[in-house]
Amino acid sequence: MNIRYHNSLKDANEVLKRLRSLAKGVKLPKEFGFYVESYVNCREQGFTLIGYRRGFSFYASFAQCRNSDSVVVNIGTTDSRDSTILYNTFCGNIPSERAYAQARYFSWQKDKSHYTFAAEFILDQMKIFITNPTTSEYFIK
């Protein structure tokens, strides 16, 4: 029996590798933390970066888009002090419909620069969260 392995995490791994490299120079206040966990939503398989600080959570999921070779990035956050303040929420690490509606797509590039562009976008969103975790400025306007 031949069991094939389909590496659907290839694109997410490339983005994560670049994000970790870019983030090395960023100073993080002690009250913040970030970690990565796996993310699966049908044919989109990748990672969700989760940031936290005293009642606030930041989410960035990234994977190969299920309909193309693009990398898709979804950004969201929550404010646990007030359950009515739910910007682009995530359920566990799955983006809400609103977060999906505001997803950012990075089209495939032969030179693989789309991975770097996606990582830079995520890092920019992380920096906004670090500066002001109560803002809803994360989202694509």
C-alpha positions as CSV (number, residue, x, y, z in Angstrom):
1,M,0.0,0.0,0.0
2,N,1.3,3.4,-1.0
3,I,0.2,6.2,1.4
4,R,1.0,9.5,-0.2
5,Y,1.8,12.6,1.8
6,H,0.4,15.9,0.6
7,N,2.3,18.8,2.2
8,S,-0.5,21.4,2.3
9,L,1.5,23.2,5.0
10,K,4.3,24.2,2.6
11,D,3.1,27.7,2.1
12,A,2.2,28.3,5.7
13,N,5.7,27.0,6.7
14,E,7.3,29.5,4.3
15,V,5.3,32.4,5.7
16,L,6.1,31.3,9.3
17,K,9.8,31.0,8.6
18,R,9.9,34.6,7.2
19,L,7.7,36.0,10.0
20,R,10.0,34.5,12.7
21,S,13.0,36.0,10.9
22,L,11.4,39.5,10.6
23,A,10.1,39.4,14.2
24,K,13.6,38.8,15.8
25,G,14.3,42.5,15.9
26,V,10.9,43.5,17.5
27,K,11.0,44.4,21.2
28,L,8.0,42.8,23.0
29,P,6.8,44.2,26.3
30,K,6.7,41.6,29.0
31,E,2.9,41.6,29.3
32,F,2.5,40.3,25.7
33,G,3.0,36.8,24.4
34,F,2.6,35.2,21.0
35,Y,2.4,31.5,20.0
36,V,1.5,29.5,16.9
37,E,-0.8,26.6,16.6
38,S,-2.1,24.5,13.6
39,Y,-5.1,25.8,11.7
40,V,-7.4,23.7,9.5
41,N,-10.5,24.8,7.7
42,C,-11.5,22.4,5.0
43,R,-8.8,22.7,2.3
44,E,-7.0,25.6,4.0
45,Q,-4.4,24.2,6.3
46,G,-1.8,26.4,7.9
47,F,-1.1,28.2,11.2
48,T,-2.8,30.7,13.5
49,L,-0.6,33.1,15.4
50,I,-2.2,34.0,18.7
51,G,-1.2,37.1,20.7
52,Y,-2.5,38.0,24.1
53,R,-2.3,40.7,26.7
54,R,-4.6,40.9,29.8
55,G,-8.0,40.3,28.3
56,F,-7.2,41.0,24.7
57,S,-6.4,38.5,22.0
58,F,-4.9,38.9,18.5
59,Y,-5.3,36.2,15.8
60,A,-3.6,35.9,12.4
61,S,-4.3,32.7,10.5
62,F,-2.4,32.1,7.3
63,A,-2.5,29.3,4.7
64,Q,-2.6,28.5,1.1
65,C,-5.9,29.7,-0.2
66,R,-8.3,26.8,-0.9
67,N,-9.2,28.2,-4.4
68,S,-5.8,29.3,-5.7
69,D,-2.0,29.4,-5.1
70,S,-2.3,32.6,-3.2
71,V,-1.5,32.9,0.5
72,V,-4.6,34.0,2.5
73,V,-4.2,35.9,5.8
74,N,-7.1,36.5,8.2
75,I,-6.7,39.0,11.1
76,G,-9.0,39.2,14.2
77,T,-9.1,40.2,17.8
78,T,-11.3,40.0,20.8
79,D,-11.8,42.1,24.0
80,S,-12.8,39.8,26.9
81,R,-13.6,42.8,29.1
82,D,-16.7,43.5,27.0
83,S,-18.3,40.7,24.9
84,T,-20.0,43.2,22.7
85,I,-16.6,44.3,21.4
86,L,-15.9,41.6,18.9
87,Y,-14.1,42.9,16.0
88,N,-13.1,40.2,13.5
89,T,-13.6,37.3,15.9
90,F,-12.2,33.8,15.7
91,C,-13.8,30.7,17.2
92,G,-10.9,28.8,18.6
93,N,-8.5,29.6,15.8
94,I,-11.0,29.6,12.9
95,P,-11.9,33.1,11.6
96,S,-15.5,34.3,11.6
97,E,-17.3,35.2,8.4
98,R,-16.5,38.8,9.0
99,A,-12.8,38.0,9.3
100,Y,-13.0,35.9,6.1
101,A,-14.7,38.8,4.3
102,Q,-11.7,41.0,5.1
103,A,-9.0,38.5,4.3
104,R,-5.9,39.6,2.6
105,Y,-4.6,37.6,-0.3
106,F,-1.0,37.5,-1.5
107,S,-0.8,36.2,-5.1
108,W,1.7,33.6,-6.0
109,Q,5.0,35.1,-7.3
110,K,7.7,33.1,-9.1
111,D,10.4,34.6,-6.8
112,K,8.4,33.5,-3.7
113,S,8.1,37.1,-2.5
114,H,4.4,36.6,-1.7
115,Y,5.6,34.7,1.4
116,T,7.6,37.7,2.5
117,F,4.7,40.1,1.8
118,A,2.3,38.0,3.8
119,A,4.8,37.8,6.7
120,E,5.4,41.6,6.6
121,F,1.6,42.2,6.7
122,I,1.2,40.0,9.7
123,L,4.1,41.6,11.5
124,D,2.6,45.1,10.8
125,Q,-0.7,43.9,12.4
126,M,1.2,42.5,15.4
127,K,2.9,45.9,15.9
128,I,-0.5,47.6,15.9
129,F,-1.7,45.1,18.6
130,I,1.4,45.7,20.7
131,T,1.0,49.5,20.5
132,N,-2.7,49.5,21.3
133,P,-4.5,46.2,21.9
134,T,-7.9,47.9,22.2
135,T,-7.9,49.3,18.7
136,S,-9.9,47.9,15.8
137,E,-7.4,49.4,13.3
138,Y,-6.1,45.9,12.4
139,F,-8.6,45.4,9.8
140,I,-8.3,46.1,6.1
141,K,-10.4,49.1,5.3
